[in-house]
Amino acid sequence: MMSQSISCGQVVTRREITDNLDELLEVLPPRLRDKLEGMGDLDDLLEIVLDLGRQPEARFPRGRFVYLDGNPVKREDIEFLTKRVGAFGHDNRAGIERTLHRISAIRNRYGDIIGLTCRIGRAVYGTIDIVRDVVEQGKSILLLGKPGVGKTTLLREVARVLSDEFHKRVVVVDTSNEIAGDGDIPHPAIGRARRMQVPTPQRQADVMIEAVENHMPEVVVIDEIGTEAEAQAARTIAERGVQLIGTAHGNTLENLVLNPTLSDLVGGIQAVTLGDEEARKRGTQKTVLERKAPPTFDVVIEILDRDGYAIHHDVAKTVDLLLRGIPPRPEVRRRSVDGEIRVIEEEKFHDQHSPDIAEFAPREPAWEGAKPRRGRDTERYPEDHGLSEDGDSATIWMAPDIIPERYGGVLRLYPYAVSRNRIENAIHDTGLPVVISKDLGQADIVLTLKGQYRKMPKTIREAEKRGLPIHIIRSNTVAQITNFLRNVFDADRAFGEEQALKEAEDALTRVEAFDSPIELNPQNSYVRKLQHELASRYHVKSASIGEEPNRRVVYYRG
């Protein structure tokens, strides 16, 4: 569940305070300035692009652009602009004093400027309201998202609110004057926060440490953590008890975990070799990935778009689950057009240590005298589904009571990452009444690959929610697809004595490995007797539950 509450239906005011667009228009060549002023409403203008020998462009959201002049850009146009802005630094960026506009240069191999990108900088009030409760906790927060989605805008607002409203000592480490604008006087958008400029991008890590050692901040705000030295500096700051608010290169938390340079921000990753017994208990290989240290940032906020946020309130727990192959389920908040904030989805952890999440609580079978231990929910953990290393396939029965023993009509098969042509060949070879469904909602069963299922993509999660049986094959071959089809339609084999005992042996192995109760498929009294005898040889307890014809055996540890 989400760790902080936010009032659903809360209405906030989102007001753009200034974009200082007039100052930017003043540095443009006159013919381009006149064209822009004649266009009228420029509230959505993103950037102005001047490339030598090409027509100048004004760019807007969603890929829309307008040519500002029919004549190509000349060197005189580029020189006109560069002489009226600040000096270009080592990062090829310049600005206009006391504005948030950014002018970035493209140079040829001789160092001459042959292209300019004039990005419009806007200060916006109200962006923090959707995550204000998270910021107020005092935890270190990392913002992720694609370029242009509003990370820097949110950083400015955080700096202003923490310094002005909470009266905290805030220092902004401004690498390219991106946060507080060009010039020695910072833009009013950061409020009372102090700004430290960075002479070159290579010195960002040094200035981060200097800010803590020399100026006693309670909060440090930093944009674009991108190197190992900066990640280490961020950890040093966080370990000194300073709240760190920053952004990093990467769109999602998963990207960060897989980034060897920046993974330390979320705890780092190390390979650990387990003992045989521990590996068997976990149901994993002996070498696994684990988190190396506590995360530098306690909370990660993925900015989906300007009005949508996905919040990971407990980064440590989320990373641990990711390393086990379990996809995160962050809290998702969204601001509507009229400014209303809603929690679209609350955060959930697929973990046995989250007893407050009823949806993921393991279901205990009810039978007389049985006292099973509460184990992991086999509906949520791929490693609990009998995917043995030597087995070719397995079917994940999400809801056994709704799966018919034999499909009376045509089987509607939805393939995910399985070759359609090979499925068609298997259907032709077997002559079975199977059709390939393009609509998951109309399917009877889902067929996918073992590797795909372990990643738990969105389509597979949706199939689970719908209660569809998911069949897994090891490789994308006609032979395995053919075996799958024959098994589905061969009721005698599926529910015969040989298959029932094989199912029992697999279940006994899983009970020992995962210490969780396992229910078998319904069988007649003779087959159930054989299954009970098999359990006694494995020193595993068993019981029969349910009423005929659905009476079945359940295995559990005593």
C-alpha positions as CSV (number, residue, x, y, z in Angstrom):
1,M,0.0,0.0,0.0
2,M,1.1,3.5,-0.4
3,S,3.0,4.9,2.6
4,Q,1.5,8.3,2.4
5,S,-2.1,9.4,1.9
6,I,-3.3,11.9,-0.6
7,S,-6.8,13.2,-0.9
8,C,-8.4,11.8,-4.0
9,G,-10.3,14.5,-5.8
10,Q,-8.0,17.3,-4.4
11,V,-8.0,20.2,-6.8
12,V,-4.8,22.2,-7.2
13,T,-4.0,25.3,-9.2
14,R,-1.3,24.9,-11.8
15,R,-0.2,28.3,-13.0
16,E,2.7,29.2,-15.2
17,I,4.4,32.2,-13.6
18,T,6.8,33.3,-16.3
19,D,8.7,32.2,-19.4
20,N,10.5,35.5,-20.1
21,L,9.9,34.8,-23.8
22,D,10.4,38.5,-24.7
23,E,14.0,38.2,-23.6
24,L,14.6,35.2,-25.9
25,L,12.9,36.9,-28.9
26,E,15.2,39.9,-28.4
27,V,18.3,37.9,-29.2
28,L,16.9,36.3,-32.4
29,P,17.6,37.8,-35.9
30,P,14.8,40.4,-36.6
31,R,13.1,38.4,-39.4
32,L,12.7,35.4,-37.1
33,R,11.5,37.5,-34.2
34,D,8.9,39.2,-36.3
35,K,7.6,35.9,-37.6
36,L,7.2,34.5,-34.0
37,E,5.6,37.6,-32.7
38,G,3.1,37.4,-35.6
39,M,2.2,33.8,-34.6
40,G,0.4,35.0,-31.5
41,D,-0.1,32.3,-28.8
42,L,3.3,30.8,-28.0
43,D,2.4,29.1,-24.7
44,D,3.3,25.7,-26.1
45,L,6.5,26.7,-27.9
46,L,9.3,24.2,-26.9
47,E,12.3,25.3,-28.8
48,I,13.7,27.2,-31.8
49,V,16.2,25.4,-34.0
50,L,18.7,27.1,-36.2
51,D,20.9,24.9,-38.3
52,L,23.3,26.3,-40.9
53,G,21.9,25.9,-44.5
54,R,18.5,24.8,-43.3
55,Q,15.2,26.6,-42.7
56,P,14.8,27.8,-39.1
57,E,12.1,25.9,-37.1
58,A,9.8,26.6,-34.2
59,R,9.0,23.3,-32.5
60,F,5.9,22.4,-30.4
61,P,4.7,19.4,-28.5
62,R,3.6,16.1,-30.2
63,G,6.0,16.7,-33.1
64,R,4.4,19.8,-34.5
65,F,6.8,22.4,-36.0
66,V,6.6,25.5,-38.1
67,Y,9.3,26.9,-40.6
68,L,10.0,30.5,-39.5
69,D,11.4,31.6,-42.8
70,G,11.8,30.2,-46.3
71,N,15.4,31.2,-46.5
72,P,18.1,28.9,-44.9
73,V,20.0,29.9,-41.8
74,K,23.3,31.8,-42.6
75,R,26.4,32.2,-40.5
76,E,25.4,35.8,-39.9
77,D,22.2,34.6,-38.2
78,I,24.1,32.3,-35.9
79,E,26.6,35.0,-35.0
80,F,23.8,37.5,-34.4
81,L,22.4,35.2,-31.7
82,T,25.6,34.0,-30.1
83,K,26.8,37.6,-29.5
84,R,23.7,38.4,-27.5
85,V,23.7,35.5,-25.1
86,G,26.1,34.4,-22.3
87,A,29.3,32.6,-22.9
88,F,29.2,29.0,-24.0
89,G,30.7,26.6,-21.5
90,H,32.5,23.3,-21.8
91,D,29.1,21.7,-22.2
92,N,28.3,23.9,-25.2
93,R,25.4,25.6,-23.3
94,A,24.7,29.3,-22.8
95,G,21.8,31.3,-21.4
96,I,20.2,34.7,-21.0
97,E,20.9,36.3,-17.7
98,R,18.1,35.9,-15.1
99,T,16.0,33.7,-17.4
100,L,15.6,29.9,-17.7
101,H,16.2,29.7,-21.4
102,R,18.9,27.4,-22.6
103,I,20.9,27.9,-25.8
104,S,22.8,24.8,-26.9
105,A,25.4,24.8,-29.7
106,I,26.4,22.3,-32.3
107,R,30.0,22.7,-33.5
108,N,31.9,21.3,-36.5
109,R,35.2,19.5,-36.1
110,Y,37.0,22.8,-36.1
111,G,35.0,24.1,-33.2
112,D,32.8,26.6,-35.1
113,I,29.2,26.8,-34.1
114,I,27.0,25.6,-37.0
115,G,23.7,24.9,-35.2
116,L,21.7,26.3,-32.2
117,T,18.9,24.9,-30.1
118,C,17.1,27.6,-28.2
119,R,15.0,25.8,-25.5
120,I,12.2,27.7,-23.8
121,G,12.6,27.7,-20.0
122,R,9.4,28.2,-18.0
123,A,8.9,28.4,-14.2
124,V,5.6,26.7,-13.2
125,Y,3.9,26.8,-9.8
126,G,1.8,23.9,-8.7
127,T,3.8,21.0,-10.2
128,I,4.8,19.8,-6.7
129,D,1.3,19.4,-5.4
130,I,0.8,15.9,-6.9
131,V,3.8,14.7,-4.9
132,R,4.0,17.2,-2.1
133,D,3.2,14.7,0.6
134,V,6.2,12.6,-0.5
135,V,8.6,15.6,-0.5
136,E,7.4,16.6,3.0
137,Q,8.6,13.3,4.5
138,G,12.2,14.4,4.4
139,K,13.4,11.4,2.5
140,S,15.9,11.5,-0.4
141,I,14.0,11.4,-3.7
142,L,15.2,10.5,-7.2
143,L,13.2,11.7,-10.3
144,L,13.3,9.7,-13.5
145,G,11.8,10.3,-16.9
146,K,12.5,11.0,-20.5
147,P,13.9,14.4,-21.6
148,G,11.4,17.2,-21.7
149,V,8.9,15.5,-19.3
150,G,9.3,18.1,-16.6
151,K,12.1,16.8,-14.2
152,T,13.9,20.1,-13.9
153,T,10.7,22.0,-13.6
154,L,9.8,19.9,-10.6
155,L,13.3,20.3,-9.1
156,R,12.8,24.1,-9.1
157,E,9.5,23.9,-7.5
158,V,10.8,21.5,-4.8
159,A,13.7,23.9,-4.1
160,R,11.3,26.8,-3.8
161,V,8.7,25.1,-1.5
162,L,11.3,23.6,0.8
163,S,13.2,26.9,1.2
164,D,10.3,29.3,1.3
165,E,7.5,27.3,3.0
166,F,9.4,24.9,5.2
167,H,12.3,27.3,5.8
168,K,15.0,24.7,5.2
169,R,18.5,25.4,4.1
170,V,18.5,24.4,0.5
171,V,21.5,24.4,-1.9
172,V,21.0,23.9,-5.6
173,V,24.0,22.4,-7.4
174,D,23.5,23.9,-10.9
175,T,25.7,22.3,-13.4
176,S,24.7,24.1,-16.6
177,N,22.6,26.9,-15.0
178,E,19.7,24.7,-16.0
179,I,17.8,24.9,-12.7
180,A,18.3,28.6,-11.7
181,G,19.0,30.2,-15.0
182,D,22.0,32.1,-16.4
183,G,24.0,34.8,-14.7
184,D,25.2,35.3,-11.1
185,I,21.7,36.1,-9.7
186,P,19.5,32.9,-9.6
187,H,16.0,33.0,-11.0
188,P,13.1,33.7,-8.5
189,A,11.7,30.2,-9.3
190,I,14.0,28.6,-6.7
191,G,12.8,30.9,-4.0
192,R,15.2,31.4,-1.1
193,A,17.3,28.4,-2.1
194,R,21.0,29.1,-2.6
195,R,22.6,28.2,-5.9
196,M,26.2,26.9,-6.5
197,Q,27.3,27.0,-10.1
198,V,29.6,24.2,-11.5
199,P,32.4,25.4,-13.7
200,T,32.6,22.2,-15.8
201,P,30.4,19.1,-15.8
202,Q,33.5,17.1,-14.7
203,R,33.5,19.0,-11.4
204,Q,29.9,18.3,-10.5
205,A,30.8,15.6,-8.0
206,D,33.3,17.9,-6.3
207,V,30.8,20.8,-6.0
208,M,28.2,18.4,-4.5
209,I,30.6,17.5,-1.7
210,E,31.7,21.1,-1.3
211,A,28.1,22.2,-0.8
212,V,27.7,19.8,2.1
213,E,31.1,20.6,3.7
214,N,31.0,24.4,3.4
215,H,27.4,25.5,3.6
216,M,25.6,23.1,6.0
217,P,22.5,22.5,3.8
218,E,19.5,20.5,5.0
219,V,18.6,19.7,1.4
220,V,20.7,19.4,-1.7
221,V,19.1,19.6,-5.2
222,I,21.1,18.2,-8.1
223,D,20.1,17.7,-11.8
224,E,21.4,14.9,-14.1
225,I,23.5,12.5,-12.0
226,G,25.3,10.7,-14.8
227,T,28.7,9.4,-13.7
228,E,30.0,7.0,-11.1
229,A,31.8,9.8,-9.2
230,E,28.5,11.7,-9.0
231,A,26.7,8.6,-7.8
232,Q,29.3,8.2,-5.1
233,A,29.0,11.8,-4.1
234,A,25.3,11.4,-3.8
235,R,25.7,8.5,-1.5
236,T,28.2,10.5,0.7
237,I,25.6,13.3,0.9
238,A,22.7,11.0,1.9
239,E,24.8,9.2,4.5
240,R,25.5,12.6,6.2
241,G,21.8,12.9,6.9
242,V,21.1,15.5,4.1
243,Q,17.9,15.2,2.1
244,L,18.9,14.7,-1.5
245,I,16.5,15.6,-4.4
246,G,17.9,14.7,-7.8
247,T,17.4,13.4,-11.3
248,A,19.3,10.7,-13.1
249,H,19.7,9.4,-16.6
250,G,17.0,6.7,-17.1
251,N,13.3,6.5,-17.6
252,T,12.4,3.9,-15.1
253,L,13.7,2.3,-11.9
254,E,14.4,-0.9,-13.9
255,N,16.7,1.1,-16.2
256,L,18.6,2.3,-13.2
257,V,19.0,-1.2,-11.7
258,L,20.5,-2.4,-15.0
259,N,22.8,0.6,-15.4
260,P,26.3,-0.5,-14.0
261,T,27.4,3.2,-13.6
262,L,24.3,4.4,-11.7
263,S,23.0,1.2,-10.0
264,D,24.6,2.3,-6.7
265,L,21.9,5.0,-6.5
266,V,19.5,2.2,-5.7
267,G,21.8,0.0,-3.7
268,G,24.0,-1.6,-6.4
269,I,24.0,-5.2,-7.5
270,Q,26.3,-8.1,-6.7
271,A,26.4,-11.7,-7.7
272,V,26.0,-14.1,-4.7
273,T,26.7,-17.8,-4.7
274,L,24.2,-19.8,-2.6
275,G,24.6,-23.1,-0.9
276,D,22.8,-26.1,-2.4
277,E,20.1,-26.1,0.4
278,E,19.5,-22.4,0.2
279,A,19.2,-22.5,-3.6
280,R,16.7,-25.3,-3.4
281,K,14.7,-23.4,-0.8
282,R,14.6,-20.4,-3.1
283,G,13.9,-22.4,-6.2
284,T,16.7,-20.5,-8.0
285,Q,20.1,-21.2,-9.5
286,K,23.1,-21.2,-7.1
287,T,24.4,-17.8,-8.4
288,V,21.8,-15.0,-8.0
289,L,21.8,-11.2,-8.0
290,E,21.2,-9.3,-4.8
291,R,21.3,-5.7,-3.7
292,K,24.7,-4.7,-2.4
293,A,23.9,-1.9,0.0
294,P,21.0,0.4,1.2
295,P,19.8,2.7,-1.6
296,T,21.1,6.2,-1.8
297,F,17.5,7.4,-2.6
298,D,14.7,6.2,-0.4
299,V,12.0,7.1,-3.0
300,V,12.0,7.0,-6.8
301,I,9.4,9.0,-8.7
302,E,9.0,8.1,-12.4
303,I,7.5,11.1,-14.3
304,L,5.3,9.4,-16.9
305,D,4.2,12.7,-18.4
306,R,3.6,16.2,-17.2
307,D,0.5,15.1,-15.3
308,G,1.3,11.5,-14.4
309,Y,3.6,10.1,-11.8
310,A,4.6,6.5,-10.7
311,I,5.9,6.5,-7.1
312,H,8.1,3.8,-5.6
313,H,7.8,4.5,-1.9
314,D,10.2,1.8,-0.7
315,V,13.1,1.5,-3.2
316,A,15.0,-1.1,-1.2
317,K,12.0,-3.5,-1.3
318,T,11.2,-2.8,-4.9
319,V,14.8,-3.5,-6.1
320,D,14.9,-6.7,-4.1
321,L,11.8,-7.9,-5.9
322,L,13.1,-6.8,-9.3
323,L,16.3,-8.9,-8.8
324,R,14.0,-11.8,-8.1
325,G,12.3,-11.2,-11.5
326,I,9.1,-9.7,-10.0
327,P,7.9,-6.6,-11.8
328,P,7.2,-3.5,-9.6
329,R,3.7,-2.2,-9.0
330,P,4.2,1.5,-8.0
331,E,1.6,3.9,-6.9
332,V,0.3,5.9,-9.9
333,R,-1.1,9.4,-9.5
334,R,-2.5,11.6,-12.2
335,R,-3.7,15.2,-12.5
336,S,-6.8,15.7,-14.6
337,V,-7.4,18.5,-17.0
338,D,-9.3,20.5,-14.3
339,G,-6.5,20.1,-11.8
340,E,-8.0,17.2,-9.8
341,I,-5.4,14.8,-8.4
342,R,-6.3,11.1,-8.3
343,V,-4.5,7.9,-7.2
344,I,-5.0,5.6,-10.1
345,E,-3.3,2.6,-8.6
346,E,-1.9,2.0,-5.1
347,E,1.5,0.5,-4.6
348,K,1.6,-3.2,-4.1
349,F,4.4,-5.6,-3.3
350,H,4.3,-9.2,-4.5
351,D,5.9,-10.4,-1.3
352,Q,5.0,-12.6,1.6
353,H,6.1,-9.9,4.0
354,S,3.2,-7.6,3.0
355,P,0.4,-8.9,5.2
356,D,-1.6,-5.7,4.7
357,I,-2.1,-6.5,1.0
358,A,-5.0,-9.0,0.9
359,E,-4.9,-9.4,-2.8
360,F,-1.5,-11.1,-2.7
361,A,-2.1,-13.2,0.5
362,P,-1.6,-16.9,-0.1
363,R,-4.8,-18.9,0.1
364,E,-4.8,-21.6,2.7
365,P,-6.7,-24.8,1.7
366,A,-9.4,-25.8,4.3
367,W,-9.5,-29.4,5.4
368,E,-10.0,-31.2,8.7
369,G,-6.9,-31.5,10.9
370,A,-4.5,-29.8,8.5
371,K,-2.3,-27.0,9.7
372,P,-0.3,-25.8,6.7
373,R,2.3,-23.2,7.0
374,R,1.7,-19.9,5.1
375,G,4.0,-19.8,2.1
376,R,4.4,-17.8,-1.0
377,D,1.6,-17.2,-3.3
378,T,2.1,-19.5,-6.3
379,E,-0.1,-17.3,-8.4
380,R,2.4,-14.5,-8.2
381,Y,5.8,-16.2,-8.2
382,P,7.0,-17.8,-11.5
383,E,9.6,-20.0,-9.8
384,D,6.7,-21.7,-7.9
385,H,4.9,-22.9,-11.0
386,G,6.8,-26.1,-11.5
387,L,9.2,-24.8,-14.2
388,S,11.8,-27.5,-13.7
389,E,15.1,-27.2,-15.4
390,D,14.7,-30.5,-17.2
391,G,11.0,-30.1,-18.0
392,D,9.8,-28.9,-21.4
393,S,6.7,-27.2,-20.4
394,A,4.1,-26.5,-17.7
395,T,0.7,-24.9,-17.4
396,I,-0.1,-22.2,-14.9
397,W,-3.6,-22.9,-13.6
398,M,-4.6,-19.5,-12.2
399,A,-8.1,-20.7,-11.4
400,P,-8.4,-24.5,-11.7
401,D,-12.1,-24.6,-11.1
402,I,-12.8,-22.6,-14.3
403,I,-10.6,-24.7,-16.6
404,P,-12.7,-27.4,-18.4
405,E,-11.3,-31.0,-18.5
406,R,-11.9,-31.1,-22.3
407,Y,-12.7,-28.3,-24.7
408,G,-16.0,-29.3,-26.3
409,G,-15.7,-26.9,-29.3
410,V,-12.9,-25.0,-30.7
411,L,-9.9,-24.0,-28.6
412,R,-9.1,-20.3,-28.9
413,L,-5.4,-19.9,-28.4
414,Y,-3.7,-16.6,-27.7
415,P,0.1,-16.8,-28.5
416,Y,2.6,-14.4,-26.8
417,A,6.1,-14.4,-28.3
418,V,5.4,-17.7,-30.0
419,S,5.7,-18.1,-33.8
420,R,2.3,-17.9,-35.4
421,N,3.5,-19.9,-38.5
422,R,4.8,-22.7,-36.2
423,I,1.5,-22.8,-34.4
424,E,-0.4,-23.1,-37.7
425,N,1.9,-25.9,-38.7
426,A,1.3,-27.7,-35.4
427,I,-2.5,-27.3,-35.8
428,H,-2.3,-28.7,-39.4
429,D,-0.2,-31.7,-38.2
430,T,-2.5,-32.6,-35.3
431,G,-5.8,-31.8,-37.0
432,L,-7.1,-30.5,-33.7
433,P,-9.9,-27.8,-33.6
434,V,-7.7,-24.9,-32.6
435,V,-7.9,-21.3,-33.8
436,I,-5.4,-18.5,-33.1
437,S,-7.1,-15.6,-31.2
438,K,-5.9,-12.0,-31.7
439,D,-8.0,-10.8,-28.8
440,L,-6.9,-11.8,-25.3
441,G,-10.5,-11.2,-24.0
442,Q,-11.8,-13.9,-26.4
443,A,-9.0,-16.5,-25.7
444,D,-9.4,-19.8,-23.8
445,I,-5.7,-20.3,-23.1
446,V,-2.4,-18.4,-23.5
447,L,0.8,-19.9,-24.9
448,T,4.1,-18.3,-24.2
449,L,7.8,-19.1,-23.7
450,K,9.5,-19.7,-20.4
451,G,11.9,-16.8,-20.8
452,Q,9.0,-14.4,-21.6
453,Y,6.9,-15.6,-18.6
454,R,9.8,-15.0,-16.1
455,K,9.8,-11.3,-17.3
456,M,6.1,-11.1,-16.5
457,P,5.2,-8.6,-19.3
458,K,2.0,-6.6,-19.3
459,T,0.1,-9.0,-21.5
460,I,0.9,-12.0,-19.2
461,R,-0.1,-10.0,-16.1
462,E,-3.4,-9.1,-17.8
463,A,-4.0,-12.8,-18.7
464,E,-3.5,-13.7,-15.0
465,K,-6.0,-11.0,-13.9
466,R,-8.5,-12.5,-16.3
467,G,-7.9,-16.0,-14.8
468,L,-6.7,-17.5,-18.1
469,P,-4.6,-20.6,-18.0
470,I,-1.1,-19.8,-19.2
471,H,0.9,-22.6,-20.8
472,I,4.7,-22.3,-21.0
473,I,7.0,-24.0,-23.5
474,R,10.7,-24.0,-23.2
475,S,11.5,-23.2,-26.9
476,N,9.7,-21.9,-30.0
477,T,9.6,-25.2,-31.9
478,V,6.8,-27.0,-33.8
479,A,7.5,-30.2,-31.7
480,Q,6.8,-28.5,-28.4
481,I,3.8,-26.6,-29.7
482,T,2.4,-30.0,-31.0
483,N,3.0,-31.7,-27.7
484,F,1.1,-28.8,-26.0
485,L,-1.9,-29.1,-28.2
486,R,-2.1,-32.9,-27.9
487,N,-1.8,-32.6,-24.1
488,V,-4.7,-30.1,-23.9
489,F,-7.0,-32.4,-25.9
490,D,-5.9,-35.8,-24.5
491,A,-8.1,-36.0,-21.4
492,D,-7.2,-39.6,-20.8
493,R,-3.5,-38.8,-20.5
494,A,-4.0,-35.5,-18.7
495,F,-6.1,-37.1,-15.9
496,G,-4.8,-40.7,-16.2
497,E,-2.8,-42.6,-13.6
498,E,0.6,-42.0,-15.1
499,Q,0.0,-38.3,-15.4
500,A,-1.4,-38.1,-11.9
501,L,1.6,-39.7,-10.3
502,K,4.0,-37.5,-12.3
503,E,2.0,-34.4,-11.1
504,A,2.3,-35.7,-7.6
505,E,6.0,-36.2,-7.8
506,D,6.5,-32.6,-9.1
507,A,4.2,-31.3,-6.3
508,L,6.2,-33.1,-3.7
509,T,9.4,-31.6,-5.0
510,R,7.9,-28.1,-4.8
511,V,6.6,-28.7,-1.3
512,E,10.1,-29.5,-0.1
513,A,11.7,-26.6,-1.9
514,F,9.2,-23.9,-1.1
515,D,7.5,-25.2,2.1
516,S,4.1,-24.3,0.7
517,P,0.9,-26.4,0.4
518,I,0.2,-27.8,-3.1
519,E,-3.2,-28.9,-4.3
520,L,-3.3,-31.6,-7.0
521,N,-5.9,-32.1,-9.7
522,P,-9.1,-34.0,-8.8
523,Q,-8.8,-37.8,-9.1
524,N,-10.8,-40.9,-8.4
525,S,-10.3,-42.7,-5.1
526,Y,-7.8,-45.3,-6.4
527,V,-5.5,-42.6,-7.8
528,R,-5.8,-40.6,-4.6
529,K,-4.6,-43.6,-2.7
530,L,-1.5,-43.9,-4.8
531,Q,-0.8,-40.2,-4.3
532,H,-1.1,-40.6,-0.5
533,E,1.3,-43.6,-0.6
534,L,3.8,-41.5,-2.7
535,A,3.6,-38.7,-0.1
536,S,4.5,-41.1,2.8
537,R,7.6,-42.2,0.9
538,Y,8.7,-38.6,0.7
539,H,7.8,-38.0,4.4
540,V,5.3,-35.3,3.3
541,K,1.9,-35.0,4.9
542,S,-1.2,-35.3,2.7
543,A,-5.0,-35.0,3.0
544,S,-8.0,-35.3,0.7
545,I,-10.2,-32.3,0.4
546,G,-13.4,-31.3,-1.5
547,E,-16.4,-33.3,-2.6
548,E,-16.8,-35.8,-5.5
549,P,-16.2,-35.4,-8.3
550,N,-13.7,-32.7,-7.4
551,R,-12.1,-34.4,-4.4
552,R,-8.4,-34.0,-4.6
553,V,-5.1,-34.5,-2.6
554,V,-3.2,-31.7,-1.0
555,Y,0.5,-32.0,0.1
556,Y,1.9,-29.9,2.9
557,R,4.8,-30.0,5.4
558,G,4.0,-31.0,8.9
